[in-house]
């Protein structure tokens, strides 16, 4: 049985992928999420807890204003940019449906940037340590720019910032 849909929903503004880790990603119009793996064709896909990374469009806009750098979707190596989803209400364990079929679960909020972060060198700073969400894919499906992004599971408990990166 599917979890109840609550009112926190938005749209997929961008889907981004790269064949190399630690570098910005390039936007694509659509992608396929594979359960237990991540975004097909992306370097971060695999059997681990950070198969996907997500940012809110408002955080990218805020960073562009703050840094005065020309940023594009994928600048922070994020896989998905969402608009309209309240990231401040999302907790570890929250599930989101992307498009008609794909379902993901938030596994981590924020991350420790590695010392020689390419994104920080290019942009001046990185927002993934404080604003990034990370997820694993629970249900496979195709996702396209413009698709709905809906919070599927009730959001409960304390906001957990960063989990161990084992």
Buried (B, 14 or more C-beta within 10 A) or exposed (E): EEEEEEEBBBBBBBBBBBEEEEBBBEBBEEBBBBBEBBBEEBBBBEEBBBBBBBBBBBBBEEBBEEEEEEBEBBBBBBBBBBEBBEBEEBBBBBBBBBBEEBBBBBBBBBBEBEEEBBBBEBBEBBBBBEBBBBBBBBBBBBBBBEBBBBBBBEBEEEEEEBBEEE
